[in-house]
Amino acid sequence: MATVLYRLGRLAFRRRGVVLLVWLLLLGGLGAGLAAAGTAPTAGITIPGTESQRALTSLAEEFPEASGASGTVAIRAPEGEVLTDPENQQVVLGLVQEANQLPGVVGAQSPYDTQAISQDGRYALLTVQFERASDLLTEGERSAYEELGTDAPAGWTVAAGGEPLMTEPEIGSTEAIGVAVALVVLLLTFGSLVAAGMTMVNALVGVGTGMLGVLLLGHVFDFTSVTPVLALMLGLAVGIDYSLFITSRYRHDLAIGMEREQAAGHAVGTAGSAVVFAGLTVVIALAGLSVVGIPFLTAMGLAAAGTVAVAVLVAVTLLPAFLGFAGDRVRSRAQRARTAAGETDVEDDTSNRGFAWGRLMVRGRVPVIAAAVIGLGVLAVPTTDMHLALPDDGTAATGTSKRAAYDLVAEGFGEGFNGRLVLVVHGDDPQVVQQATEQVVGAASQVDGVLAAQPGGASADGLTSLVAVVPTSGPSDEATADVVRDVRAAVAGTAEATGTDVSLTGQTAVGADVSDKLADALPVYLLVVVGLSFLLLTLVFRSLLVPLKATLGFLLTVGATFGATVAVFQWGWLSDLVGLDTGGPLVSFLPILLIGILFGLAMDYEVFLVSRMREDFVHGASAREAVVSGVGHGSRVVVAAGLIMISVFAGFVLVEDPIIKSMGFALAFGVLVDAFIVRLSLVPAVMSFLGDRAWWLPRWLDRALPSVDIEGSRLERH
């Protein structure tokens, strides 16, 4: 591996003009293709095979007028007035007429017809049915719906909410803040504007290429709105880090007297080998999401994995080309001055504080291990109270129309009206369907936690009917998930006795099904991803204890990360610091996605740090010396890489969307814990505690495993 990459690095350095032209042509071609094709619409979160999804599919075929997005407009009369007064009725009916004339709307139901008026007579719910699903609505249709009732008389409150306002998260200047911070870190690390700018430009070319590819593939595959954001988030973070790692090694090789082309090849052969295997670990973790069998997660994982793969390819090809263009300016002025004066520019244990840190961790290994394990264990405590659900309008930003509608509905009718369920009854005989519908209404009404159940209309041929079920609890409450399961059990007997098909759906039911499916898939995912990555690390480090230590350290990282995320986003601790208005359950797919991403990123730092320990150990250093040298040479890069990833991920905390906000926070906190506590503190302490035993591998396994030479032994012999 090291030899192949060494030759690739030298070739890219020599043919730098051709390499740069190829990447620019690829970037420009993808950009032109996207400009011609346009941005593809995003899809909603669905899980084929679940009861709620089958019901939605059935509605689209058999009852198309009820299969589009359904919105709820909350209406509140002035204080002291009721909606049954003739004058107030005219205001409400005027809103109904206005809703019927909105673009994309097939019909609006008056609250006087549906009896959706609160007991005190002051609140009403206007149901608006759109022709198409929410992800297919145009911005004009969304805006017109959101502005409904803005010209209502003084004292009236009208707010539109529900599915039609489920929009894509807006990503703009927020990630630019993270990139700016990352550039400052690069400047401080390198002391050279050329080195920092070249590293950043290289990473941006990689993430730009990857993102354009993902957006183009959106015309072929169904991507949720989170998919491109995740690809951007990871592409930026790993792209900068991988370029940083190779550039740092190149500068070191120049300092020890290597000729520039040889230094570029050696940097790509050694540091580039670590980058390839670190990237491969991230790709395995992300692509492993496909074993879960959930299409939107598979697409999300593969899109992000593809972006990471592009970042690796750019780092080992385009970066050495940039190094060729940069010349000696990749080093700081002070470094060039020392070289010109004939002084050494090689960092040692007197000029690099990383060596002092490494010796400190080795000397205090027992208290360091105890403090890290206990401290991270305490941070993980809130994980026991983790509650998962799909986000609802109750967590939307204060001041938005959908948040106002949610609060009005809860105020006038109760939390349950925000999480209404729909029972779909389908059969071959209209009379049988009618009888089954009546029985289903009766059975659902008797379920604990159900406030009301009533017929909600039938298709023109009478073969499909709807039953509206209102729970007593909110859409994201755990009690509502129990209601979903209990209602299904209660109506199963009716379906069997009448020969009809009865299924429960609605956004709340979809959320419960998504959470259950993901909970069942998590153990399988952990087994596959952790198992494959363990084998990969065994191959890289020729050890069993090093991969085991890396995996156990990751478990501490993910436990502490989950605990902190629950405390901030679910319990509401320090929520003002992240701009969160209301705490609530974590999005259902966050744990499995976070495990995959953090595992890959954690192994990045493990490979960056421990590969240098392995390199020195193979070249004759003692186990203790190798640990101190590995931390000394790798700490500056790991610290810079960690700060860069934290700043990139933290930039997404500023996004208004609560899903993106929670993902950005969790990833930033996870990198903080893993890079600075686990890898830079716990890893050297444990490695020094293990000594030579850390590198033990059974002889039969050593002979069976192929040699990948990540430490560049063959290059040293050359």
LODRENLO-879121 format. One record per residue (C-alpha): residue in three letters; x, y, z. Coordinates in steps of 0.25 Angstrom, whole numbers, plus 5000, padded with zeros to 4 digits. Example, Ala and Ser with C-alpha at 12.3 -4.5 7.8 and 13.67 -1.06 7.14 Angstrom:
ALA504949825031/SER505549965029/
***
This chain:
MET500050005000/ALA501150105004/THR501950074992/VAL500750094982/LEU500350224989/TYR501850274989/ARG501850254974/LEU500450324972/GLY500950444980/ARG502150464972/LEU501450444959/ALA500350544964/PHE501550644968/ARG502250634955/ARG500950644946/ARG500250744955/GLY499750824943/VAL499050704937/VAL498450654951/LEU497950794954/LEU497250804940/VAL496650674942/TRP495950714955/LEU495550844950/LEU494950784938/LEU494150684947/LEU493750794956/GLY493250884945/GLY492550764937/LEU491750724950/GLY491450874952/ALA490950884938/GLY490150764939/LEU489450804952/ALA489150944946/ALA488450874934/ALA487750774942/GLY487350864954/THR487250824968/ALA486450694970/PRO485250694980/THR485550624993/ALA484650504998/GLY484050485012/ILE484450385022/THR483850255019/ILE484050115023/PRO483450015013/GLY482849885019/THR482249955031/GLU480749965033/SER480750115033/GLN481450125020/ARG480550015014/ALA479350095018/LEU479950225011/THR480250144998/SER478850084998/LEU478250225000/ALA479050274988/GLU478450164979/GLU477050154985/PHE476650284991/PRO477550384983/GLU476850504988/ALA477250475003/SER478650434999/GLY479350574998/ALA479850665009/SER478850695019/GLY478950835027/THR478250885039/VAL477951035041/ALA477751075055/ILE476751185057/ARG476551265070/ALA475451365072/PRO475651495080/GLU475551475095/GLY474151475100/GLU473551435087/VAL473151295081/LEU473151245067/THR471651215067/ASP471251365066/PRO470751395052/GLU471851505050/ASN472951415054/GLN472351305046/GLN472551395033/VAL474051415037/VAL474251265038/LEU473451225025/GLY474251335018/LEU475551265022/VAL474951135017/GLN474651195004/GLU476051255003/ALA476651125006/ASN475851054995/GLN476451154985/LEU477951124989/PRO478851064978/GLY479050914980/VAL477850904989/VAL476750804985/GLY475750844997/ALA475650905010/GLN474650855021/SER473950955029/PRO474050935044/TYR472550945045/ASP472350825036/THR473450745044/GLN473050795057/ALA474450835060/ILE474150945070/SER474650945084/GLN473750935096/ASP473851075100/GLY473451115085/ARG474751205083/TYR475651105075/ALA475351035062/LEU476150945053/LEU476150965038/THR476650845030/VAL477250865016/GLN477550755007/PHE478650764996/GLU478650694983/ARG480150654985/ALA481050604996/SER481750705004/ASP483150674997/LEU482550704984/LEU481850844987/THR482450964981/GLU483051084989/GLY481851164984/GLU480851064989/ARG481551065003/SER481651215004/ALA480151235000/TYR479751135010/GLU480551195021/GLU480051335018/LEU478551285020/GLY477851375029/THR478851485030/ASP477751585027/ALA476851535037/PRO476151645046/ALA476851705058/GLY476751615070/TRP476751485062/THR477851385062/VAL478051295050/ALA479251195048/ALA479551095037/GLY480250965041/GLY480450825038/GLU481050745026/PRO481050855015/LEU482050935023/MET483050815024/THR484250885017/GLU485650855014/PRO486650915025/GLU487351045020/ILE488851035019/GLY489551165016/SER490551245024/THR490551155036/GLU491551055031/ALA492351175025/ILE492651205040/GLY493251065042/VAL494051075030/ALA494651215034/VAL494951155048/ALA495651035041/LEU496451135033/VAL496951205045/VAL497351075052/LEU498151035039/LEU498851165039/LEU499251155054/THR499651005051/PHE500551035039/GLY500951175041/SER500851195026/LEU499651255018/VAL500051175006/ALA500051035013/ALA498751075020/GLY498051125008/MET498551004999/THR498050905009/MET496650975010/VAL496550994995/ASN496850844993/ALA495750805003/LEU494750894996/VAL495050834983/GLY494750704989/VAL493450734996/GLY492950814984/THR493150694975/GLY492550604985/MET491350694987/LEU491050724973/GLY491050574970/VAL490150554982/LEU489150654977/LEU489150594963/LEU488950464968/GLY487650524975/HIS487050514961/VAL487150364961/PHE487050324976/ASP486050374987/PHE486850464996/THR486350525009/SER486650675012/VAL487650625022/THR488450545012/PRO489250655005/VAL489450735018/LEU490050605024/ALA490950585012/LEU491350735013/MET491650725028/LEU492550605027/GLY493150645013/LEU493650775019/ALA494150715032/VAL494950595027/GLY495450665014/ILE496150775023/ASP496650675033/TYR497250575022/SER497950695015/LEU498450745028/PHE499050605031/ILE499850595018/THR500250735018/SER500850725032/ARG501650605028/TYR502150665016/ARG502650785024/HIS503350695033/ASP504050615022/LEU504550745016/ALA505050785030/ILE505950655030/GLY506550685017/MET505750615007/GLU505650664993/ARG504250724990/GLU503750614980/GLN504250504989/ALA503650575001/ALA502250584994/GLY502350434990/HIS502750395004/ALA501650475011/VAL500650415002/GLY501250275004/THR501250285020/ALA500250395024/GLY499450365011/SER499350215015/ALA498750255029/VAL497750345021/VAL497350235012/PHE497050135024/ALA496450245032/GLY495550275021/LEU495250135018/THR494750115032/VAL493850235031/VAL493250185018/ILE493050045024/ALA492350105036/LEU491450195026/ALA491150085016/GLY490849985027/LEU489550065029/SER489049985017/VAL489049855025/VAL487849925033/GLY486949905021/ILE486350045022/PRO486450115009/PHE486550265014/LEU487650225023/THR488350145012/ALA488350265003/MET488850355014/GLY489950265017/LEU490450235003/ALA490350384999/ALA491250425011/ALA492150305009/GLY492350344994/THR492750484998/VAL493750435008/ALA494350344997/VAL494450464988/ALA495150535000/VAL496150425001/LEU496450424986/VAL496650574985/ALA497550564997/VAL498550464991/THR498450524977/LEU498150664976/LEU498850704989/PRO500250664984/ALA499950744971/PHE499750864980/LEU500950834988/GLY501750844975/PHE501150974971/ALA501351034985/GLY502851004985/ASP503651044998/ARG502551145002/VAL501751025009/ARG502751045020/SER502651175029/ARG503651285028/ALA504351245041/GLN504551105036/ARG505151155023/ALA506051255030/ARG506551145039/THR506851055027/ALA507551165020/ALA508451185033/GLY508751045033/GLU507951015046/THR507150895048/ASP505650905047/VAL505250765052/GLU504350765064/ASP504850685076/ASP504450665090/THR504950805094/SER504150885083/ASN502850805083/ARG501950805095/GLY501350685090/PHE502450605095/ALA502250655109/TRP500850625108/GLY501150485104/ARG502150465116/LEU501050515125/MET500050425120/VAL501050305122/ARG501450345136/GLY500050365141/ARG499350255133/VAL498650195145/PRO497950325149/VAL497750365135/ILE497050235132/ALA496150245144/ALA495750395142/ALA495450375128/VAL494550245130/ILE493850305142/GLY493650445136/LEU493150395122/GLY492250295130/VAL491550405138/LEU491350485125/ALA490650355119/VAL489650355130/PRO488550435123/THR488550325112/THR487650235120/ASP486550345118/MET486750355103/HIS485350365096/LEU485350355081/ALA484250405071/LEU484150475058/PRO484150635060/ASP482750705060/ASP482350845060/GLY482450855075/THR483950865073/ALA483950975062/ALA484551105065/THR483651205072/GLY483051305063/THR482851215051/SER481451185046/LYS481551035049/ARG481951055063/ALA480851155065/ALA479851055060/TYR480350945069/ASP480251035081/LEU478851085077/VAL478350935075/ALA478950895088/GLU478351015095/GLY476950995090/PHE476750845088/GLY477950775095/GLU479250715091/GLY478650595085/PHE477950675074/ASN479350705068/GLY479650555067/ARG478350505061/LEU478450365055/VAL477650305043/LEU477050165042/VAL476950125027/VAL475850015025/HIS475849955011/GLY474949835006/ASP474249784993/ASP472849814997/PRO472349955001/GLN471349905011/VAL472449815018/VAL473349935018/GLN472350015025/GLN472049915036/ALA473549895038/THR473650045040/GLU472650045050/GLN473249935058/VAL474649995057/VAL474150125062/GLY473550055074/ALA474849975077/ALA475750095075/SER474950175085/GLN475150075096/VAL476650075095/ASP477250145107/GLY477950275103/VAL476950305092/LEU476150425093/ALA475150405082/ALA475050325069/GLN474050365058/PRO473850335043/GLY474550425034/GLY473950405020/ALA473950295009/SER474450284995/ALA473450304983/ASP473350144981/GLY473150124996/LEU474250024997/THR475150105005/SER474750185018/LEU475550265028/VAL475450275043/ALA476050385051/VAL476650345064/VAL477050455074/PRO478050415085/THR478050485099/SER479550505098/GLY480450585088/PRO481050535075/SER482450505081/ASP482050455094/GLU482450315098/ALA480950295102/THR480550325088/ALA481450215082/ASP480750115092/VAL479350165087/VAL479850135073/ARG480149985077/ASP478849975085/VAL477950025074/ARG478549925064/ALA478349815074/ALA476949855077/VAL476449865062/ALA477149735058/GLY475949655062/THR475049735053/ALA475849725041/GLU475949575042/ALA474449555045/THR473949645034/GLY475049605023/THR475449755022/ASP476849815022/VAL477049915034/SER478249985036/LEU478750105044/THR479550225038/GLY479750375040/GLN481050445043/THR481050405057/ALA480850255053/VAL481950265043/GLY482850325054/ALA482550205063/ASP482850105052/VAL484150175049/SER484650175063/ASP484250025065/LYS484949985052/LEU486250055055/ALA486250005070/ASP486149855064/ALA487249895053/LEU488249955063/PRO488849825069/VAL489049765054/TYR489749895050/LEU490649905062/LEU491049755060/VAL491349775045/VAL492049915045/VAL492849885058/GLY493249745053/LEU493749795040/SER494549915045/PHE495149825056/LEU495649735045/LEU496149855037/LEU496949915049/THR497549775052/LEU498049775038/VAL498649915039/PHE499249905053/ARG499649755053/SER499049745067/LEU497749695074/LEU497849785087/VAL497949915079/PRO496649895071/LEU495949845084/LYS496449975092/ALA496050055080/THR494649995080/LEU494450005095/GLY494950155095/PHE493850185084/LEU492750125093/LEU493150225104/THR493150335094/VAL491750295088/GLY491150285102/ALA491650415107/THR491150485094/PHE489750425095/GLY489750465109/ALA490050615106/THR489150615094/VAL487950565103/ALA488250665114/VAL488250785104/PHE487250745094/GLN486250665102/TRP486450715116/GLY486650855111/TRP487950885119/LEU488750995113/SER487850995102/ASP487951145100/LEU489451125096/VAL489051045084/GLY487851135080/LEU486751025084/ASP485451085087/THR484750955092/GLY485350825097/GLY484750695092/PRO485150555087/LEU486350525079/VAL486050495064/SER485850345062/PHE487050315053/LEU488050405061/PRO488650285069/ILE488950195058/LEU489450305049/LEU490250365060/ILE490850225064/GLY491350205049/ILE491950345047/LEU492550355061/PHE493150215059/GLY493750255046/LEU494350385051/ALA494850325064/MET495650225056/ASP496250335048/TYR496850395060/GLU497250255065/VAL497950225051/PHE498650365051/LEU499150345065/VAL499450195067/SER500050185053/ARG501250275057/MET501350185069/ARG501350065061/GLU502350125051/ASP503350155062/PHE503150025069/VAL503449955056/HIS504750035054/GLY505349995067/ALA504750085078/SER504250025091/ALA502750015094/ARG502850135104/GLU503750215094/ALA502750185083/VAL501550235091/VAL502250365094/SER502750385080/GLY501450355074/VAL500750465083/GLY501850565081/HIS501850555066/GLY500350535065/SER499750625075/ARG499850755068/VAL499150695056/VAL498150625064/VAL497850745072/ALA497750835059/ALA496850725052/GLY495950715065/LEU495750865065/ILE495450875051/MET494450765051/ILE493850825064/SER493750965057/VAL493150905044/PHE492050825052/ALA491850935062/GLY491451025050/PHE490250935047/VAL489750965061/LEU489351105056/VAL488351045046/GLU486951065050/ASP486550925047/PRO486550835060/ILE486950715053/ILE488250775047/LYS488450855060/SER488450725068/MET489350655058/GLY490350765058/PHE490450775073/ALA490550625075/LEU491650615065/ALA492450735070/PHE492350685085/GLY492650545080/VAL493950585073/LEU494250675085/VAL494150555095/ASP494850455085/ALA496050545080/PHE496450605094/ILE495950505104/VAL495950375098/ARG497050375087/LEU498050485093/SER497850445108/LEU497350305109/VAL498050235097/PRO499450265102/ALA499150235116/VAL498550095112/MET499650075102/SER500750095112/PHE500050005122/LEU500049895111/GLY501449915107/ASP501949815097/ARG500749735099/ALA499949835091/TRP500549785078/TRP500349645081/LEU499749555070/PRO499749405069/ARG500749355059/TRP499749275051/LEU498849405049/ASP500149485046/ARG500449395035/ALA499049395030/LEU498849545029/PRO499349615017/SER500349725019/VAL499849865016/ASP501049935021/ILE500350065027/GLU501650105034/GLY502450105021/SER503550005025/ARG503749975010/LEU503950125007/GLU505050125019/ARG505750015012/HIS505750084999/
***
